[in-house]
Every structure is written in structure tokens, then in C-alpha cells.
Amino acid sequence: QVHLVESGGGLVQAGGSLRLSCAASGSIFKIYDMGWYRQASGKQRELVAALISGGSTNIADSAQGRFTISRDNAKNTVYLQMNSLKPEDTSVYYCNMRVHTGVGYVEVWGQGTLVTVSS
């Protein structure tokens, strides 16, 4: 099994910054795609940013210029640096990874971390 543990959420004022981390552990042979999604109350989960194994990066229009996604392969960790936060960024943020366990591929989700941006 593969487990993801997120950290870094919290309460911040508008214009502030937060850095989310998500570390994977367990039966990991190789991690391919890594991404961050968010789900605001009453809304569907949406992609924020993703690192695709081929080397490309997807970032939502709402996050362009403010959020940066990065990974540390040695630590099996993905980060989301969020700057210039806005109240509309308030959501539960989930990390997602596509992992090869040595036996097969699995898609794994973290438990979510709450980000609250006050105006």
C-alpha cells in the first residue's frame, strides 16, 4: 500500500503565503504523476497544479502566477507554494499521486488539508 500525508494548511490573511507538503510512503517503486487538487464547500474537486511524468506542468488558470508546484524525488514529496492568496482559494487541498508499486500502478489521494484565507 501507498500512503500520502499532507501538511502545511492553516489560516492566513489575504495576500499571504502558505506552503503545502505531501509525502508518500509505503510500497513505492516509482512515482510518476504528482498533483494538487482542491474542493471548496459545495463545489466539485478541481485541479490546482500537476507535474506530469513526461516533464510537463499543468496549472489552473486561477493559480497561474501565484502558485508553484515542485517535487523532491529523493523524499517522495510534492510541494505547493501558494502566494498572494485570496479568499476564493479557501478549500480543502488534496494531493494525488500515480505510483508504480513494483507490481502495478495505483492512484493515491491524501486525506486533505484545509486552507482558509481571510479577507
Buried (B, 14 or more C-beta within 10 A) or exposed (E): EBEBBBEBBEEBEEEBEBEBBBBBEEEBEEBBBBBBBBBBEEEEBEBBBBBEEEEEEBBBEBBEEBBBBBBEEEEBBBBBBBEEBEEEBBBBBBBBBBBBBEEEEBEBBBEBBEBBBEE
